[in-house]
Amino acid sequence: MATSPPHPSYPSGPTDGAPTAGAPPAGTLRHAHWWQRAWVRYGALTTLLAISGLVILALVREETGTEGFLVGLGLAILPVPLLIAAFRWLDRVEPGPWRNLVFSFAWGACAAALIAIVANSFATRWIATATADPSRADTLGATVIAPVVEESAKAAAVLLVFLFRRRDFTGILDGVVIAGVTATGFAFTENILYLGTAFGTDQLTGHTGIASVTAATFFVRIVMSPFAHPLFTVLTGIGFGIAALSADRRPVRRVAFPLSGLLLAMGMHAMWNGSSAFGEYGFFAVYAAFMVPIFGLLTWLVIWTRQRELRTVRAELPAYAVAGWLAPAEPYALGSMRARRIARQYARRHAGSAAARAVAQYEAYATSLAFLRHRARRGSAGSGFAVRERELLDELWRRRETARPALDHAARITAPPVPVAAPPWPVYGVYGYGQQPTPCAYNPYRS
């Protein structure tokens, strides 16, 4: 006999007459204009990115030649899987949907790269014409124009996800991941251009091997600084992440933090591009004095934020265990990445890949539920809290038969040992030690 879900009286659930799980408010689709329909927006966005991709492909190929383009493509793609895997690892606590990552990478590689190439070229030519000094125009273009244009173009992807995928954008890690993947796509296209151009230069000069321009460009852009563009744009993502955590009644903070992050990203980008003006070893000085320490600081920040999110899961979910929605051991298991992994492995070993996917979905929905409750207590959950809470609880309830045994097993495996100390007094008898003491010679209670 199927077990009915508990009544969500604590924590709060939807009241009578609330919309069913996942259903939009009445009349939303009936009176929606054609441009408000989801398939129209998806189609327009896909068309925009496809056209941008074709245009940027033609521009880069024209600049580098077919052979240079293929060489640049082969070398530029090398760091991409590592960077994507790193950002995906950071997002393991509450994994965002893949469609957001695909959009972010495509925007960076196509739309943002196209905006940057067109705007930078136009601005550099305008400065060269106005000043009649091409070398000064190149310097100003690299240190002033490029950081503003490129960081703004990349920040547009973060803004779009923040506005139109607000449910998936709940904190700092979401901003870091979206910004980092967008910048990875942008750097991918830019590296194709730089490496392809370097290869063309070597073809003309006859340089080969380690002394070639291609080798030097590969070492600087792929080996030493594959994280440069992601590092800049992550500052913008952190600003949006802080804004996502802010309450709706604080609109100034929700605008000020993203703008501050964007300005910091532009400043770091400008310093990086202008490092050659600091002398022969200016690049290495900026790299050692600023890039590496800031990279280490941001790495510590995102890992600390990830651990904080796990603590939030452990703190918020016990209320649902008290109400009967979760088993008593689940809040502990869901607050440990090791326990989550063990639960998925247990499900896969005993019930197959489909069960492991169900457990992974259960973990993701439970994490979203914890974050939703945390935002509600901070006043930033919005008016749709009750409906969203019920949706997440229903998703958990549908997967409980598969997920609960796996999470219970993981909790038993990962539970910390309880120290057992011997009592300070002697214990005698069957389960103690020593011998039972002999009775006294005189005992008034003996018959």
C-alpha positions in Angstrom: 0.0 0.0 0.0 1.4 3.4 -1.0 2.2 5.8 1.8 0.6 9.2 1.5 2.9 12.2 2.1 2.7 13.9 5.5 0.7 17.1 5.8 3.1 20.0 5.5 1.9 21.8 8.5 5.5 22.2 9.8 7.4 23.5 7.9 4.8 25.6 6.1 3.3 24.2 3.0 0.7 25.5 0.4 -2.6 26.4 1.7 -5.9 25.2 0.4 -6.6 26.6 -3.1 -2.9 27.1 -3.9 -1.8 26.2 -7.5 -0.8 22.6 -8.1 2.9 21.8 -8.1 4.6 23.2 -11.2 1.4 24.9 -12.5 1.6 28.6 -13.4 -1.1 30.9 -12.1 -4.4 30.8 -13.8 -4.6 32.8 -17.0 -0.9 33.2 -17.4 -0.6 31.2 -20.6 -4.1 32.0 -21.8 -3.4 35.7 -22.1 0.3 35.6 -22.8 1.5 37.4 -25.9 3.3 35.4 -28.6 6.7 36.9 -27.7 6.2 35.8 -24.1 6.0 32.1 -24.9 9.0 30.0 -23.9 9.6 28.5 -27.4 9.8 31.9 -28.9 12.4 33.1 -26.4 14.4 29.9 -26.8 14.2 30.1 -30.6 15.3 33.8 -30.6 18.2 33.2 -28.3 19.4 30.1 -30.2 19.2 32.0 -33.5 21.1 34.9 -32.0 23.9 32.7 -30.7 24.0 30.7 -34.0 24.4 33.8 -36.1 27.0 35.2 -33.7 28.9 31.9 -33.9 28.9 31.9 -37.7 30.1 35.5 -37.9 32.8 35.0 -35.3 33.9 31.9 -37.1 34.2 33.8 -40.4 36.1 36.7 -38.8 38.6 34.5 -37.0 39.2 32.3 -40.0 39.7 35.4 -42.2 42.3 36.7 -39.6 44.2 33.4 -39.2 43.6 31.5 -42.4 42.2 28.0 -42.5 45.4 26.2 -41.3 46.0 28.7 -38.6 42.4 28.4 -37.5 42.7 24.6 -37.2 46.0 24.8 -35.2 44.5 27.5 -32.9 41.4 25.4 -32.4 43.3 22.3 -31.5 45.5 24.1 -29.0 42.8 26.4 -27.5 40.5 23.6 -26.7 43.0 21.9 -24.3 42.2 23.8 -21.1 38.4 23.9 -21.7 37.5 20.5 -20.3 39.6 21.1 -17.2 38.1 24.5 -16.5 34.5 23.2 -17.1 35.2 20.3 -14.8 36.5 22.6 -12.1 33.5 24.8 -12.1 31.2 21.8 -12.3 32.9 20.4 -9.2 32.3 23.7 -7.3 28.6 23.4 -8.2 28.2 19.8 -6.9 26.3 20.9 -3.7 23.3 22.2 -5.7 24.1 21.4 -9.3 22.5 23.9 -11.8 21.0 22.6 -15.0 23.3 22.0 -17.9 21.3 24.3 -20.2 22.5 27.3 -18.1 26.2 26.2 -18.6 25.7 25.5 -22.3 24.1 29.0 -22.7 26.9 30.6 -20.7 29.7 29.0 -22.7 28.0 29.7 -26.0 27.4 33.3 -25.1 31.1 33.8 -24.1 32.4 32.0 -27.2 30.1 33.6 -29.7 28.1 36.7 -28.6 30.6 38.2 -26.2 33.6 37.4 -28.4 31.8 39.0 -31.4 30.9 42.1 -29.4 34.5 42.4 -28.2 36.1 42.0 -31.6 33.8 44.6 -33.3 33.9 47.1 -30.5 37.6 46.9 -29.8 38.5 47.2 -33.5 36.2 50.2 -33.9 37.5 52.0 -30.8 41.2 51.4 -31.6 40.7 52.7 -35.1 38.9 55.7 -33.8 41.6 56.5 -31.3 44.3 56.0 -34.0 42.6 58.4 -36.3 41.9 61.0 -33.6 45.5 60.9 -32.2 47.4 60.0 -35.3 49.4 57.7 -33.2 48.7 54.0 -33.9 51.0 52.6 -31.2 49.3 54.8 -28.5 45.9 53.7 -29.8 46.9 50.0 -29.4 48.0 50.6 -25.8 44.8 52.5 -24.9 42.7 49.9 -26.6 44.3 47.1 -24.7 44.4 48.8 -21.2 41.2 50.9 -21.3 38.8 49.9 -24.1 39.2 46.1 -24.0 38.6 45.5 -20.3 35.4 47.6 -20.3 34.0 46.1 -23.5 35.0 42.5 -22.8 33.9 42.4 -19.1 30.6 44.1 -19.9 29.9 41.6 -22.7 30.7 38.6 -20.5 28.7 40.1 -17.6 25.6 40.2 -19.9 25.4 36.4 -19.7 25.4 36.5 -15.9 22.8 39.2 -15.9 20.5 37.2 -18.2 20.7 34.1 -16.1 20.1 36.2 -13.0 17.0 37.8 -14.4 15.4 34.9 -16.4 16.7 31.9 -14.4 16.3 33.3 -11.0 15.3 30.0 -9.5 18.7 28.5 -10.5 20.6 31.5 -9.3 20.5 31.4 -5.5 24.0 32.3 -4.2 27.6 33.1 -4.7 28.6 29.7 -6.1 26.0 30.0 -8.8 27.4 33.4 -9.8 31.0 32.0 -9.8 30.0 29.0 -12.0 28.0 31.0 -14.6 30.6 33.8 -14.8 33.5 31.3 -15.0 32.0 29.2 -17.7 31.1 32.3 -19.7 34.7 33.5 -19.5 36.0 30.1 -20.4 34.0 30.3 -23.6 35.3 33.8 -24.3 38.9 32.8 -23.7 38.4 29.7 -26.0 37.6 31.9 -28.9 40.2 34.5 -28.1 42.9 31.8 -27.8 42.0 30.5 -31.3 42.5 34.0 -32.7 45.9 34.6 -30.9 47.3 31.1 -31.5 46.2 31.0 -35.1 47.7 34.4 -35.7 51.0 33.3 -34.0 51.1 30.2 -36.2 50.6 32.4 -39.3 53.5 34.6 -38.2 55.8 31.6 -37.8 54.8 30.4 -41.2 56.0 33.7 -42.7 59.2 33.9 -40.7 60.1 30.2 -40.8 60.4 29.9 -37.0 59.6 26.5 -35.6 60.0 24.6 -32.3 60.3 26.1 -28.9 61.6 29.4 -30.2 58.4 30.0 -32.3 55.8 32.6 -31.6 53.2 29.9 -31.4 55.1 28.1 -28.6 55.5 31.3 -26.6 51.8 32.2 -27.0 50.8 28.7 -26.0 53.0 28.9 -22.9 51.7 32.3 -21.8 48.0 31.8 -22.6 47.4 28.1 -22.1 50.0 26.9 -19.6 50.5 30.0 -17.3 47.2 31.8 -17.4 44.3 29.6 -18.6 42.3 31.0 -15.6 42.9 34.7 -16.4 39.6 35.5 -18.1 37.6 33.3 -15.6 39.3 35.0 -12.7 38.3 38.5 -13.9 34.7 37.6 -14.6 34.2 35.6 -11.4 34.4 38.9 -9.5 31.3 40.0 -11.4 29.7 36.6 -10.6 30.4 37.1 -6.9 28.7 40.5 -7.0 25.6 38.9 -8.6 25.7 36.1 -6.1 25.7 38.5 -3.1 22.8 40.3 -4.8 20.9 37.0 -5.0 21.3 36.5 -1.3 20.1 40.0 -0.5 16.5 40.6 0.5 14.1 42.1 -2.0 13.5 45.0 0.3 17.2 46.1 -0.3 17.2 47.1 -4.0 20.3 49.3 -3.5 22.5 46.3 -2.5 21.0 44.2 -5.4 22.4 46.8 -7.8 25.5 48.0 -6.0 27.2 44.6 -5.6 27.0 43.5 -9.3 28.3 46.9 -10.4 31.1 46.7 -7.8 32.1 43.2 -9.0 32.0 44.4 -12.6 34.3 47.4 -11.8 36.7 45.1 -10.0 36.8 42.8 -13.0 37.5 45.6 -15.3 40.3 46.9 -13.1 42.0 43.6 -12.8 41.7 43.0 -16.6 43.2 46.5 -17.3 46.1 45.8 -15.0 46.7 42.4 -16.6 46.6 43.9 -20.1 48.8 46.8 -19.1 51.5 44.6 -17.4 53.8 45.0 -20.5 54.1 48.7 -19.7 55.8 47.9 -16.4 59.0 46.9 -18.1 60.6 43.7 -19.5 59.4 41.6 -16.6 56.2 43.5 -16.0 54.1 40.5 -17.0 55.8 38.2 -14.5 55.7 40.8 -11.8 51.9 41.3 -12.1 51.4 37.5 -12.4 53.3 36.8 -9.2 52.2 39.8 -7.2 48.6 39.9 -8.1 47.2 37.1 -10.2 48.4 34.1 -8.2 47.5 35.6 -4.7 44.0 36.7 -6.0 43.5 33.3 -7.6 44.4 31.6 -4.3 42.1 33.9 -2.3 39.1 33.4 -4.7 39.8 29.6 -4.6 39.6 29.7 -0.8 36.5 31.8 -0.9 34.5 29.5 -3.2 35.6 26.4 -1.3 34.6 28.1 2.0 31.3 29.0 0.4 30.7 25.4 -0.6 31.3 24.2 2.9 29.0 26.9 4.2 26.3 25.7 1.9 26.7 22.2 3.3 26.3 23.5 6.8 23.1 25.3 5.6 21.8 22.0 4.4 22.5 20.3 7.8 20.9 23.2 9.6 17.7 23.6 7.6 16.6 20.1 6.7 16.0 18.7 10.3 12.7 20.7 10.4 11.4 18.5 7.4 12.6 15.4 9.2 10.5 16.4 12.2 7.5 16.9 10.0 8.0 13.4 8.4 9.1 14.4 5.0 12.7 13.2 5.5 14.1 10.2 7.4 16.0 11.2 10.6 19.4 10.4 9.2 19.0 12.2 5.9 19.9 15.8 7.0 23.3 14.5 8.1 23.9 12.5 4.9 22.7 15.3 2.6 25.1 17.7 4.3 28.2 15.6 3.5 29.6 15.3 0.0 31.2 12.0 0.9 27.9 10.6 2.1 26.2 11.7 -1.0 28.7 10.0 -3.2 28.4 6.8 -1.1 24.6 6.9 -1.5 24.8 7.2 -5.3 27.3 4.3 -5.4 25.1 2.2 -3.2 22.1 2.8 -5.4 24.1 2.1 -8.6 25.5 -1.2 -7.1 22.1 -2.5 -5.9 19.6 -1.1 -8.4 21.5 0.3 -11.5 22.2 3.6 -13.1 18.6 4.8 -13.0 18.5 4.4 -9.2 21.8 6.4 -8.9 20.3 9.2 -11.0 17.2 9.2 -8.8 19.4 9.5 -5.7 21.3 12.3 -7.3 18.1 14.1 -8.1 16.8 13.5 -4.6 20.0 15.1 -3.2 19.7 18.1 -5.6 16.0 18.7 -4.7 16.7 18.4 -1.0 19.5 20.9 -1.2 17.3 23.3 -3.1 14.7 22.9 -0.4 17.2 23.7 2.3 18.4 26.9 0.5 14.8 27.9 -0.2 14.0 27.7 3.6 17.2 29.6 4.4 16.2 32.4 2.0 12.7 32.5 3.5 14.1 33.1 6.9 16.3 35.9 5.5 13.3 37.4 3.7 14.6 36.8 0.2 12.5 33.8 -0.9 9.8 35.9 -2.6 6.0 35.4 -2.7 6.2 32.0 -4.4 7.9 30.3 -1.4 4.9 28.0 -0.5 4.3 26.8 -4.0 8.0 26.1 -4.6 8.4 24.4 -1.3 5.5 22.0 -2.2 7.0 21.3 -5.6 10.3 20.3 -4.0 8.7 18.2 -1.4 6.6 16.4 -4.0 9.8 15.6 -6.0 11.4 14.2 -2.9 8.4 12.1 -2.0 8.3 10.5 -5.5 11.9 9.4 -5.1 11.9 8.4 -1.5 11.7 4.6 -2.0 14.9 4.6 -4.0 16.8 7.3 -2.1 16.1 6.6 1.5 17.9 3.2 1.8 20.9 4.6 0.0 21.1 7.7 2.2 20.5 5.6 5.3 23.4 3.4 4.3 25.6 6.4 3.6 24.8 7.9 7.0 25.8 4.7 8.8 29.0 4.5 6.9 30.1 8.1 7.4 28.7 8.7 10.9 31.5 9.8 13.3 32.5 7.1 15.9 31.1 7.6 19.3 33.8 7.3 22.0 33.0 4.8 24.7 34.9 5.3 28.0 35.0 2.8 30.9 33.1 4.0 34.0 35.3 5.3 36.8 33.9 2.8 39.2 34.5 -1.0 39.2 31.9 -3.1 37.4 31.4 -6.7 38.4 29.3 -9.5 37.1 28.9 -11.3 33.9 29.6 -8.3 31.7 32.1 -6.6 34.0 35.5 -7.7 35.2 36.9 -9.3 38.3 35.1 -11.6 40.7 31.9 -11.0 42.6 33.0 -10.0 46.1 32.3 -12.5 48.8 29.6 -11.6 51.4 30.6 -10.4 54.8 30.8 -12.9 57.6 28.0 -11.1 59.4 24.9 -10.1 57.5 21.8 -9.2 59.4 19.6 -9.7 56.3 20.5 -13.3 55.9 18.0 -15.9 57.0 
